[in-house]
Amino acid sequence: GPTHVVALQNAIGDYLAKVPLKRFCHIDMATAQEVHKSLVQEYSLFGGYSTLDLKGGSNNIHLALFDYLFSGNRDFAHLVKLVCPRVIEFDKKEYNISMLALQGNGLIMALQTLLYYSIIHGIQKYLNQDHPIYVFGDDIICSDLVSEHVTKVFNFLDLTINIDKSFYKPPFLESCGMDSLYGNNVRPLYVKHIPTTV
């Protein structure tokens, strides 16, 4: 039933976070958000890095792209597809979906982090560049020497970079909710509810 599927999604997400992401990409999903915030403050002051954000996040990871990127590990790709529904029901109608997984799926955060990291790693290899890569979900921090190439490749793959939320050069950078100008947190205060009493 659905409970078993969710448990399997979470197990695959945990595996991705503990093995490939932590061991090979040096990304700790438990601390990545805080790392991004700290790096944004540093790089907005000293330069050298860009922050990129994607439109639609994981909704733009299409099955065809996933199959291509995981063609060397078909068993894993098959397992992921088994726990990601291909048909959703809404208003008593069934719809086929071409995206890999819906937001909220227990494995998608770790999987999209791995996919985006891998694509950027491949771009850097192609360009004979070797810079640290930081990815947490759809928040990316990469060298400003490759960020234009990353944008072109991601857009080509239909992983659309959100130009309004991407910053290619300091003094302003943004990632994981940190807006930094010259190393200072300039995130505005958001009032979600206007108080009715004082």
N, C-alpha and C positions, 0 to 999 in steps of 0.2 A: 504494500500500500504506500501512500504518499509519505508516511512517517519513515519508512525504510529508505525511500529515495532521498529524503532530506538528510538522513543519517549518512548515507553513502556520499552525497555531495559534500557534506562537512568533512568526512574522512579524507576525501580526495583533496579538498582545500587545505586541510591540516598537513597532509603529506607534501603538497607543493610548497607550503610555507616552511616546512622543516627541512626538506631535502634540497630540491634544486634552488629555491630562492635563498635560503640561508647559507648553504654549503658552497654553491657555485656563483651566485650573483651577489653574495654578501648583503642581502636585504633581510632584515629582521622585521617581519610584519607587525610585531608587537610594539616596536619602537620607531618604525619608519616615519610615521606622521610627525613625531617630535624632531627627528633627524632633519626632515624636510624644512620644518619651521626654523630650525637653527641655521641650516645651510643658506636659506633664503636671506636671512639677516646678514650672514657673512658675505655672500656673493653680491648682494645689492650694494655693499660697501666697497668690496675689493674687485669685483668683476670676474669675467672668465666663464660665466655660466648663464644659461637661459632657462626660463620656466615655461613649460608647455602644458596646455590643458586640452582635453578632447571634448568635442561636442557629442553628446549621446553616450559617452563612456562605453560600457560593455555592449550596449545595444547595437553597435556597429561592427562587432566581431562576427562576421558571417561564417557559416559552416564551411564554405569553399576555402576561405582563408585559413581557418583552423586545420582543415584536412591537409592543405598544402604545407603549412608550417610544421605539422606533426607527421608528415609522410614517413619520416624515419622511425617513428614509434607508433605503428598502427594499433598495437594492443592498447596502449594508453588512450589514444584517440577514440577507439571503439568504446572503452570503459566510460570515458567522459560523455560520449553521446548517448550511452545507455541511461545515464542518470539525468540527462537534460531533455525535457519533453520537446517533441517536434510539433505537437499539436496542442493548442490551448483552447479552452472553451470559455466563451463570453456571451452572455445573454442567450444561452441555449443554442449557440452556433459554434461550430468548430473552425479554427483558423490554423493553417500551416504556418510555421515561422521559419525564416531563413537564418535568423541570428542563432548563435551558439547557445546562449542562455539568457534568461531574463534576469534583471537586477534582483538581488535578494537571494539568488541561488547560492548555496553554501560554498561553492568552489570558485565563483566568478572573480572575486576580488584578487585572490592569489593567482588565478589563471591569467587574468588580464595583465597583472603586474609582470608575470613571467613572459607573456607574449610581447609586451611592449619593450621590456628590457632586451629580449632576444633580437627583436628587429633593430633596435638602436645599436646593439653590439655588432650585428651584421653590417650595418651601415659604416660604423667606425672601422671595422676590419677591412671593408672594401676601400675606404679612404686612407688606409694605413695610419689611422689615428688610434690612440689608446688613452681614454679619459675615463674617470669614474662616471658611472651612470646611476642615477637615483630614480626609482619608480615606486609609486605607491598608488595602486589602482589606476586612475586616469591622470594623476599628477606626476609630471616628469620634470626632472632637473638634469640637463645635459650640457656639455661644453658648447659655448657659443661658436666654436669652430665647426660644429657639425649640426647645429640646430636648424639651419635653413634646409639642409639635406634631409634631416629627420622630418621636417614639415612636408617637404615634397613627397617623400616616400609614403608617409602616413596618409596624406591626402589621396595619393594614387591607390592605396589599399582600402580606401573608403573609411579610414580611421580619421575622420576629419578633425584637424586641429582648430580649436576655437581661438581665433585671432584676437577676439576681445578680451580673453583671459590668459593670453600667452604674452610673455615679455622676453625679448631677445637680448636686451642689453640693460645693464643697470643705468640709472640709480634705483629703478623700481622693479621689484620682482614679487611674484605671488605663488605660493604653493601651500596646499593643505590648510587653508584658512589664515595664513600669515601674509599680510601685506607689508612689505618692507621697503622703505625709502632711505637710502644711504645708511642702512643698518638699523634703522629705527622702525618699530612696529607702528604702522599708521592705520591699522585696521579700524574702520569707523565703528562706533557703538550702534548696535541695532536694537531698537525697541520693538519687541514682538507684541506686547500688550500695553496699551496706555493705561496707567493707573487711574482709578476713579476716585480714590481717596488719598489724602496726604498723610 
